[in-house]
Amino acid sequence: MQYDLVFEGGGAKGMVFVGALREMERRGHTYGRFLGTSAGAIMATFAAAGLTMQEMLDALNEKDDQGVPVFKQFLGRPRPFTRQDIQSSVTRQALQAIDLPGVPDNVEAYIDRIVLYLMTRDEFAHVFSFVERGGWYSADTFVQWAQAKLDQATPGGRRRELSRQTFAEFHRATGRELSLVAADTTDSRMLVLNHRTAPLVPVVWGMRMSMSLPLLWQEVVWQPEWGDYMGRPLAGHRVVDGGLLSNFPIELFLSSDPHVTALMGHRTSQGVLGLLIDESLPVGEVAERNAPADGGLASLPPAQRIKGLVDTATQAHDKMVIDAFEQFVCRLPARGYQTTEFDMTDARRDALIAAGQQALDAYFRLQETEGMKGPDVFAMERALRRADKTAVKILQP
């Protein structure tokens, strides 16, 4: 059976998708359209590019010369700041606005230069990056890694050479319908990037925009050469993780509203399947035994309160959608795993992948049992009508 697949965002927890796709492959199911947010955007792109399960598993196993998982490098140091970056920075403007009583102007200017110099060096560079580029870490290493994956040869020896392709070129080369969700913070609206809406945007940068967790990774500035989004110029707009507005927009694949299908295309697959990361479901004993100890600033009560407020604000819409379309959703276990746990042990990673495969197997078994009873036509019609209303609403500016 062919499915349109929706991948939720979840950072490092997205490794669970590999287990789900392995179960899809084991059962002989195929793919139609792909839709992903954040970590889900990465998986959706790789699946659309035709990476095999073994290639995906090999990617998860990658380590550097010191044996550190390559994913740990995604939390990278900010790249060096140019003189122009420093001169035009809001940090410099703020320092210039401070008037130190009794201190001569030339001495103040010298102090400002020293402060700016220190803030762009060593560990302080993260602070400057946070203020000026909207994120503590650079994701340059991620872009390089993603490009290498999209260019690597197939098991048959043919190079894919997809790393430099735009959404339009990627669609022509693969024949796949790929859509990635991002959030335009300049215009306060959701972006669905694909060959219809943003044909000139490089697919790798679509992934980069979608996975840019606010304040963690530097935001992406829309470049002039990327053209318009649905006919609207976005050059200079700042774009971050799509999960800020919708982490699981499954309604976009269920809706048949003309406005939605103009963006997403028509459904040609027999089914729609949403892969949801569920932090309430346990992964297994191996994962529990190897769980990292809590600690650091993230474990402090103030940080937990802030996280709770952000999660409530950003997940309220998706929880409503999940409840409405439960029959199309497979919940993948991820309890005890962290969004930024890119250095997880091999044992924890393998347990997460196995749990993903087991969860999708259980989902299909339940669907087969329910199918023997016959479909609930009225419930299906109600769900699809709700999908039309919900999809149109989230696409409105």
VEXVEXTI-66312 format. One record per residue (C-alpha): x, y, z; residue number from 1; residue in one letter. Coordinates in steps of 0.001 Angstrom, whole numbers, plus 500000, padded with zeros to 6 digits. Layout:
        x        y        z   num   residuo
        X        Y        Z   NUM         A
...
# end
This chain:
        x        y        z   num   residuo
   500000   500000   500000     1         M
   501215   503529   499286     2         Q
   501153   506185   502019     3         Y
   501627   509930   502196     4         D
   503913   510363   505212     5         L
   503975   513145   507804     6         V
   507009   513399   510121     7         F
   506803   515376   513367     8         E
   509679   517473   514669     9         G
   511662   516360   517703    10         G
   515399   516954   517336    11         G
   517536   513932   518228    12         A
   514380   511981   519084    13         K
   513714   511892   515336    14         G
   516018   508871   515121    15         M
   512914   506864   516021    16         V
   511643   507479   512474    17         F
   514281   505133   511079    18         V
   512688   502238   512958    19         G
   509243   503190   511648    20         A
   510485   503348   508071    21         L
   512218   500006   508526    22         R
   508829   498521   509418    23         E
   507260   500182   506378    24         M
   509924   498576   504222    25         E
   509504   495188   505900    26         R
   505797   495223   505121    27         R
   506365   496249   501519    28         G
   504607   499620   501783    29         H
   505664   502459   499496    30         T
   505635   506252   499722    31         Y
   503732   509005   497979    32         G
   504099   512554   499292    33         R
   506369   513618   502162    34         F
   505750   516352   504731    35         L
   508100   517115   507610    36         G
   508939   519645   510289    37         T
   512329   520107   511999    38         S
   513869   516641   512517    39         A
   510928   515349   510501    40         G
   512017   517582   507618    41         A
   515410   515880   507590    42         I
   513873   512418   507520    43         M
   511296   513421   504907    44         A
   514026   514798   502640    45         T
   516248   511737   502952    46         F
   513327   509401   502300    47         A
   512261   511471   499275    48         A
   515866   511380   498024    49         A
   515695   507589   498054    50         G
   518132   506811   500855    51         L
   517774   503170   501851    52         T
   517271   501973   505403    53         M
   520862   500806   505531    54         Q
   522097   504213   504406    55         E
   520004   505887   507106    56         M
   521305   503481   509749    57         L
   524872   504115   508588    58         D
   524243   507866   508904    59         A
   523067   507410   512491    60         L
   526195   505394   513273    61         N
   528620   508014   511962    62         E
   531376   509072   514365    63         K
   534379   511348   514048    64         D
   538006   510320   514536    65         D
   537592   510542   518324    66         Q
   534564   508260   518315    67         G
   532093   511094   519004    68         V
   528742   510860   517150    69         P
   528743   513220   514170    70         V
   525411   514647   515322    71         F
   527147   516208   518330    72         K
   528915   518515   515869    73         Q
   525557   520012   514877    74         F
   525860   522111   518049    75         L
   528728   523981   516465    76         G
   530698   527095   517341    77         R
   529553   530244   515527    78         P
   531553   530973   512411    79         R
   533883   534000   512651    80         P
   532257   537412   512555    81         F
   533367   539813   509834    82         T
   534232   543449   510439    83         R
   530955   544368   508742    84         Q
   529051   542020   511083    85         D
   530537   543765   514093    86         I
   530177   547325   512794    87         Q
   526480   546866   511918    88         S
   525610   544854   515036    89         S
   522906   545861   517491    90         V
   525445   545084   520228    91         T
   527686   547884   518959    92         R
   524732   550256   518742    93         Q
   523760   549417   522335    94         A
   527299   550022   523596    95         L
   527451   553363   521794    96         Q
   524175   554388   523421    97         A
   525617   553875   526920    98         I
   527059   557037   528405    99         D
   529585   556497   531189   100         L
   529556   559574   533474   101         P
   532900   561316   533687   102         G
   534536   559109   531029   103         V
   535888   560911   527931   104         P
   534296   559931   524592   105         D
   537548   558560   523184   106         N
   538000   556323   526237   107         V
   534384   555098   525937   108         E
   534975   554276   522273   109         A
   538098   552311   523231   110         Y
   536171   550374   525910   111         I
   533428   549621   523369   112         D
   535979   548176   520954   113         R
   537477   545976   523674   114         I
   534046   544665   524705   115         V
   533099   543938   521091   116         L
   536420   542185   520523   117         Y
   535942   539951   523552   118         L
   532314   539160   522673   119         M
   533305   537817   519250   120         T
   536082   535578   520569   121         R
   536161   532140   522172   122         D
   533186   531169   524335   123         E
   531768   534693   524328   124         F
   531121   534267   520590   125         A
   528056   532205   521521   126         H
   526604   535221   523324   127         V
   527249   537482   520329   128         F
   525716   534855   518037   129         S
   522678   534592   520305   130         F
   522112   538357   520185   131         V
   522941   538971   516529   132         E
   521974   535736   514770   133         R
   519194   534483   517003   134         G
   520888   531291   518171   135         G
   523589   530024   520524   136         W
   525008   527522   518016   137         Y
   525907   527467   514359   138         S
   524454   524691   512184   139         A
   527068   524948   509435   140         D
   528235   521401   510141   141         T
   524694   520147   509676   142         F
   524448   521781   506240   143         V
   527735   520176   505153   144         Q
   526647   516779   506498   145         W
   523229   516970   504806   146         A
   524828   517918   501492   147         Q
   527170   514935   501725   148         A
   524227   512586   502365   149         K
   522294   513942   499381   150         L
   525332   513552   497122   151         D
   526513   510105   498197   152         Q
   526326   507260   495741   153         A
   523410   504851   495780   154         T
   524107   501215   496691   155         P
   524264   500645   492933   156         G
   527072   503187   492523   157         G
   525110   506082   490990   158         R
   525772   509481   492567   159         R
   522614   511291   493594   160         R
   524026   514821   493278   161         E
   521016   516404   494975   162         L
   522790   518666   497465   163         S
   522706   521833   495363   164         R
   519267   521334   493909   165         Q
   516324   523637   494493   166         T
   512886   522304   495348   167         F
   511911   522534   491668   168         A
   515050   520677   490538   169         E
   514669   518080   493294   170         F
   511086   517399   492209   171         H
   512124   516925   488587   172         R
   515071   514693   489526   173         A
   513260   512426   492006   174         T
   509612   512697   490996   175         G
   508819   513095   494723   176         R
   506422   515540   496359   177         E
   508435   516982   499263   178         L
   507117   519721   501575   179         S
   508996   521142   504576   180         L
   507477   523401   507239   181         V
   509223   526519   508557   182         A
   508211   529679   510426   183         A
   508752   533207   509091   184         D
   509228   535246   512268   185         T
   509491   538511   510331   186         T
   506014   538059   508855   187         D
   504598   535878   511677   188         S
   503359   533121   509389   189         R
   503919   529471   508578   190         M
   505806   528523   505431   191         L
   505282   525263   503557   192         V
   508303   524948   501294   193         L
   507970   522844   498160   194         N
   508353   523072   494376   195         H
   505075   524983   494086   196         R
   505544   527582   496813   197         T
   509333   528152   496832   198         A
   510790   526575   493669   199         P
   514143   528416   493847   200         L
   514981   527585   497477   201         V
   517745   524946   497819   202         P
   516333   521836   499488   203         V
   519244   521722   501951   204         V
   518403   525229   503110   205         W
   514757   524240   503376   206         G
   515890   521535   505804   207         M
   518109   524039   507600   208         R
   515246   526512   508047   209         M
   512846   523854   509256   210         S
   515237   522434   511884   211         M
   516382   525790   513284   212         S
   515126   525452   516848   213         L
   514640   529048   518049   214         P
   517413   530423   520274   215         L
   519375   527157   519991   216         L
   520494   527395   516351   217         W
   521041   530588   514411   218         Q
   518013   531703   512435   219         E
   518185   531631   508635   220         V
   517885   534821   506605   221         V
   515986   534361   503321   222         W
   518387   535152   500473   223         Q
   517407   537229   497399   224         P
   518454   534445   495011   225         E
   515872   532149   496612   226         W
   513136   534117   494904   227         G
   509618   534596   496195   228         D
   507382   532473   498379   229         Y
   504000   532054   496661   230         M
   504710   535229   494713   231         G
   505661   537274   497792   232         R
   509246   538557   498256   233         P
   510846   537331   501487   234         L
   514436   538525   501037   235         A
   515824   539478   504444   236         G
   513084   537700   506396   237         H
   514220   535610   509338   238         R
   513086   531990   509298   239         V
   513224   529369   512069   240         V
   511923   525927   513052   241         D
   508478   525152   511641   242         G
   507508   523604   514968   243         G
   507104   527133   516296   244         L
   503725   527235   514499   245         L
   502880   523637   513642   246         S
   505010   520621   514437   247         N
   502597   518083   512984   248         F
   500404   519564   510191   249         P
   498873   516272   509067   250         I
   495691   518107   508041   251         E
   497560   519459   504996   252         L
   497638   515941   503537   253         F
   494066   515104   504527   254         L
   492386   518225   503200   255         S
   490855   518374   499732   256         S
   490149   522112   499914   257         D
   491234   523757   496606   258         P
   493382   526357   498405   259         H
   495271   523593   500224   260         V
   495696   521266   497246   261         T
   497056   524199   495216   262         A
   499986   524191   497656   263         L
   500253   520500   498530   264         M
   499034   518717   495412   265         G
   496272   516147   495257   266         H
   496333   512945   497270   267         R
   497118   509951   495049   268         T
   498167   507478   497760   269         S
   495731   505047   499337   270         Q
   496483   506280   502836   271         G
   497911   509065   504983   272         V
   500164   508175   507917   273         L
   501427   510596   510529   274         G
   504488   509572   512545   275         L
   504235   511288   515936   276         L
   506961   511314   518606   277         I
   505246   510576   521935   278         D
   507326   511404   525008   279         E
   504816   509700   527301   280         S
   505487   506232   525846   281         L
   508439   504238   527266   282         P
   511144   503017   524935   283         V
   512396   500047   526916   284         G
   514646   498811   529690   285         E
   517872   499281   527722   286         V
   517064   502946   527183   287         A
   516161   503437   530847   288         E
   519414   501859   532068   289         R
   521502   504046   529780   290         N
   519596   507284   530283   291         A
   521859   510289   530910   292         P
   521671   511854   534345   293         A
   519641   515037   534669   294         D
   521720   518139   535162   295         G
   522706   521512   533810   296         G
   520692   524663   533421   297         L
   517914   522899   531521   298         A
   516979   520905   534619   299         S
   516508   523948   536859   300         L
   512904   524841   537804   301         P
   512914   528234   535991   302         P
   514079   526590   532768   303         A
   511448   523879   533122   304         Q
   508723   526507   533624   305         R
   509809   528383   530511   306         I
   509851   525132   528537   307         K
   506357   524325   529794   308         G
   505017   527710   528709   309         L
   506622   527444   525258   310         V
   505396   523874   524769   311         D
   501858   524854   525761   312         T
   501847   527782   523345   313         A
   503298   525872   520404   314         T
   501654   522472   520848   315         Q
   498055   523456   521574   316         A
   497144   523467   517890   317         H
   498878   520180   517131   318         D
   497243   518403   520092   319         K
   493848   519432   518781   320         M
   494739   518079   515342   321         V
   496121   514813   516725   322         I
   492942   514193   518692   323         D
   490820   514895   515607   324         A
   492767   512591   513269   325         F
   493906   509882   515677   326         E
   493148   507083   513205   327         Q
   495865   508418   510890   328         F
   498519   508769   513607   329         V
   501109   506275   514831   330         C
   502653   507253   518170   331         R
   506362   506470   518397   332         L
   507900   506078   521909   333         P
   510523   508573   523093   334         A
   510165   508892   526869   335         R
   513392   509936   528570   336         G
   515025   511195   525361   337         Y
   516083   514812   524924   338         Q
   515663   517025   521870   339         T
   519387   517887   521857   340         T
   520690   514444   522876   341         E
   522834   514144   519768   342         F
   525535   512267   521671   343         D
   523265   509421   522807   344         M
   524944   506066   523271   345         T
   524678   503330   520666   346         D
   522522   501313   523061   347         A
   520009   504143   523524   348         R
   519897   504887   519807   349         R
   519332   501230   518903   350         D
   516601   500960   521553   351         A
   514861   504026   520133   352         L
   514978   502671   516585   353         I
   513665   499264   517709   354         A
   510836   500946   519631   355         A
   509854   502885   516511   356         G
   509642   499719   514475   357         Q
   507625   497907   517138   358         Q
   505203   500832   517471   359         A
   504438   500953   513762   360         L
   504051   497172   513659   361         D
   501476   497433   516458   362         A
   499726   500286   514629   363         Y
   499367   498265   511426   364         F
   498162   495224   513351   365         R
   495457   497343   514976   366         L
   494496   498828   511608   367         Q
   494165   495343   510162   368         E
   491911   494314   513065   369         T
   489785   497432   512732   370         E
   489596   496907   508974   371         G
   487979   493517   509508   372         M
   485095   495329   511231   373         K
   484585   497627   508251   374         G
   485393   501352   508002   375         P
   483439   503958   509940   376         D
   482426   506027   506920   377         V
   480705   508770   508914   378         F
   483699   509236   511249   379         A
   486006   509422   508222   380         M
   483845   512053   506539   381         E
   483761   514144   509717   382         R
   487540   513953   510019   383         A
   488092   515031   506432   384         L
   485685   517952   506738   385         R
   487564   519084   509831   386         R
   490835   518695   507948   387         A
   489624   521169   505302   388         D
   488761   523802   507921   389         K
   491923   523300   509967   390         T
   494303   523264   506983   391         A
   492880   526462   505520   392         V
   493125   528146   508923   393         K
   496812   527397   509543   394         I
   497773   528534   506040   395         L
   496204   531944   506538   396         Q
   498685   534786   507198   397         P
# end
